[in-house]
């Protein structure tokens, strides 16, 4: 059993025998390859978004994890995102280079090496939340907890979150292509990162039982892929699979 398979066992299940049989009957083995190809471009509804509401992958993962009421780069060119540019500067200035696994541990603050503490990105969640406040997705409030006040960032624009949820759902339902090489690379990365952050389940919670079972079945297919093998296939993104391997070790 691969490490990816082990991680997939953490997915929450609400499967019933009736829904399992219904899904198997509707989608017999071997027929999934006949489903439509995913186009590597934004959904039509996304093309009308203003620049301010175009979210980064990190912001999307954070947004998926919020309740409704409550990286590594190949180029050293600035991205325009403060957090990404900060990480990029560390990577560019470091010699000898670190591995993908090493950089993820350093930048996420999971290293205990006192000589490399300056690589850790500070207050990542709070900084991402502030970015979403600036884009009009969240707002800022103060909550009193007896002896102290705490800053919170409740959701204020549910339309953007619902659009994100719909995009994730469609990736494994209506637009499923049964081949990661034909999926939109950014959306594929979002699915893996959302799973590693334990927020992917939030996108599937509103689905009917049969849809939920089918979505989870297809997510497992992605999680059970072997990153090293996928990275050596034609028309694939080696860096994406290196990051997947680091997050799902």
C-alpha positions in Angstrom: 0.0 0.0 0.0 1.4 3.4 -1.0 1.5 6.4 1.3 -1.1 8.0 -0.8 -3.5 5.1 -0.2 -2.9 5.4 3.5 -3.8 9.1 3.5 -7.0 8.5 1.5 -8.3 6.3 4.3 -8.9 9.5 6.3 -11.7 10.6 4.0 -15.1 10.7 5.7 -17.7 8.3 4.4 -21.5 8.5 4.5 -22.1 5.7 2.1 -25.2 3.5 2.2 -25.6 0.1 0.6 -28.4 1.5 -1.6 -26.4 4.4 -2.8 -23.3 2.2 -3.5 -25.3 -0.1 -5.7 -26.9 2.8 -7.5 -23.5 4.4 -8.3 -22.0 1.1 -9.5 -25.1 0.5 -11.7 -25.0 4.0 -13.2 -21.2 4.0 -13.7 -20.1 0.4 -14.6 -16.4 -0.4 -14.6 -14.6 0.7 -17.8 -17.0 3.3 -18.9 -15.5 6.3 -17.2 -13.0 6.9 -20.0 -15.9 7.8 -22.3 -16.8 10.9 -20.3 -16.0 14.4 -21.6 -12.5 15.9 -21.7 -11.7 18.7 -19.2 -10.7 21.9 -21.0 -7.6 23.7 -19.6 -9.2 27.1 -19.3 -11.3 29.0 -16.8 -15.1 28.3 -16.5 -17.2 30.7 -18.5 -18.6 32.2 -15.3 -15.1 32.8 -14.0 -14.0 34.9 -17.0 -16.2 37.7 -15.8 -14.6 38.0 -12.4 -12.8 41.2 -11.5 -9.1 41.0 -10.9 -9.7 41.6 -7.1 -11.7 38.3 -6.7 -9.2 36.0 -8.5 -7.9 33.9 -5.6 -4.6 32.2 -5.2 -4.5 28.4 -4.4 -3.6 29.1 -0.8 -6.6 31.5 -0.5 -8.9 28.9 -2.1 -7.7 26.2 0.4 -8.3 28.6 3.3 -11.8 29.5 1.9 -12.8 25.9 1.6 -11.9 25.4 5.2 -14.1 28.3 6.5 -17.6 27.8 7.7 -20.1 30.1 6.1 -20.8 32.0 9.3 -17.8 32.1 11.0 5.0 26.9 -3.4 7.4 26.3 -5.3 8.2 28.3 -8.6 10.2 27.5 -11.7 10.7 31.2 -12.5 12.2 33.8 -10.2 9.9 36.6 -11.7 7.7 38.3 -9.1 4.2 36.8 -8.9 2.5 39.9 -7.4 1.5 37.9 -4.3 3.3 38.9 -1.2 3.5 35.4 0.4 4.5 33.7 -2.9 7.2 36.3 -3.6 8.5 36.0 0.0 8.9 32.2 -0.5 10.4 32.7 -3.9 13.1 35.0 -2.5 14.1 32.4 0.0 14.4 29.8 -2.7 16.3 32.0 -5.1 18.9 33.2 -2.5 19.6 29.7 -1.0 22.7 27.8 -2.0 23.0 24.9 -2.2 19.3 24.4 -3.3 16.9 22.5 -1.0 14.7 19.7 -2.1 11.0 20.2 -2.7 10.3 18.3 0.5 12.9 20.4 2.4 11.4 23.7 1.2 7.8 22.7 2.2 9.1 21.8 5.7 11.1 25.0 6.0 8.5 27.4 4.7 5.6 25.8 6.6 7.5 26.0 9.9 7.8 22.3 10.4 11.6 22.3 10.8 13.4 22.5 14.1 16.7 23.5 12.6 17.6 26.7 14.6 19.9 27.9 11.7 16.9 27.9 9.3 14.2 29.5 11.3 14.3 32.7 9.2 12.9 30.7 6.3 9.6 30.1 8.0 6.7 32.2 6.7 5.1 34.0 9.6 1.4 34.3 10.3 0.4 32.6 7.0 -3.3 32.0 7.9 -3.8 35.6 9.1 -2.1 37.1 6.1 -4.2 34.9 3.7 -7.3 36.0 5.6 -6.4 39.6 5.2 -5.9 39.1 1.5 -9.4 37.7 1.3 -10.7 40.7 3.3 -9.1 43.1 0.7 -10.8 41.1 -2.1 -14.2 41.4 -0.4 -14.6 37.7 0.4 -14.2 38.0 4.2 -14.6 40.7 6.7 -12.9 41.5 10.0 -14.6 41.4 13.3 -13.6 41.5 17.0 -15.0 38.8 19.4 -14.8 39.2 23.1 -13.7 36.1 25.1 -14.0 37.3 28.7 -10.4 38.5 29.3 -9.3 39.3 25.8 -10.6 40.2 22.3 -9.9 38.0 19.3 -9.8 39.1 15.6 -11.9 36.9 13.4 -12.6 36.9 9.6 -16.2 35.7 8.9 -17.3 35.0 5.3 -19.0 38.0 3.7 -19.2 37.0 0.0 -20.8 33.5 -0.2 -21.1 33.7 -4.0 -17.4 33.4 -4.5 -17.2 30.5 -2.1 -20.1 28.7 -3.8 -18.5 29.2 -7.1 -15.3 27.6 -5.8 -17.2 24.7 -4.3 -19.0 24.2 -7.7 -15.7 24.2 -9.5 -14.3 21.5 -7.3 -17.5 19.4 -7.5 -17.6 19.6 -11.3 -13.9 18.5 -11.6 -14.8 15.1 -10.2 -18.4 14.8 -11.5 -19.6 16.5 -14.7 -16.1 17.3 -16.0 -14.3 14.2 -14.8 -11.8 12.9 -17.5 -10.3 9.9 -15.6 -6.8 11.1 -16.5 -4.8 13.5 -14.3 -2.7 14.6 -17.3 -5.9 15.9 -19.0 -7.1 17.8 -15.9 -6.5 21.5 -15.4 -3.2 21.5 -13.4 -4.3 24.3 -11.1 -7.5 22.5 -10.2 -5.7 19.2 -9.7 -3.3 20.9 -7.3 -6.2 22.4 -5.5 -7.8 19.0 -4.9 -4.5 17.5 -3.5 -3.8 20.6 -1.3 -7.4 20.7 0.0 -7.2 17.0 0.9 -3.9 17.5 2.7 -5.4 20.4 4.6 -8.5 18.3 5.5 -11.0 20.7 3.9 -11.8 18.9 0.7 -14.7 17.2 2.4 -16.4 20.6 2.8 -16.8 20.9 -0.9 -18.7 17.6 -1.2 -20.9 17.9 1.9 -23.8 19.5 0.0 -24.0 16.7 -2.6 -26.7 14.0 -2.7 -25.6 10.6 -1.5 -25.0 9.2 -5.0 -23.1 12.2 -6.1 -21.1 12.2 -2.9 -20.1 8.5 -3.3 -19.1 9.0 -6.9 -17.0 12.1 -6.1 -15.2 10.4 -3.2 -14.5 7.3 -5.4 -12.8 9.5 -8.0 -10.9 11.5 -5.4 -9.5 8.2 -4.1 -8.4 7.3 -7.7 -6.3 10.5 -7.6 -4.9 9.9 -4.1 -3.9 6.4 -5.0 -1.7 7.5 -7.9 2.0 7.1 -7.4 3.6 10.6 -7.8 7.0 9.3 -8.9 5.4 7.2 -11.7 3.1 10.1 -12.7 6.0 12.5 -12.9 7.8 10.4 -15.6 4.8 10.3 -17.9 4.6 12.4 -21.1 2.7 15.7 -20.9 2.9 15.9 -17.1 4.1 18.5 -14.6 7.1 17.1 -12.6 7.0 19.9 -10.1 3.4 19.4 -9.3 3.9 15.7 -8.6 7.0 16.5 -6.5 4.8 18.7 -4.3 2.1 16.1 -4.2 4.6 13.5 -3.0 5.8 15.9 -0.2 2.3 16.7 1.0 1.0 13.1 1.0 4.1 11.3 2.3 
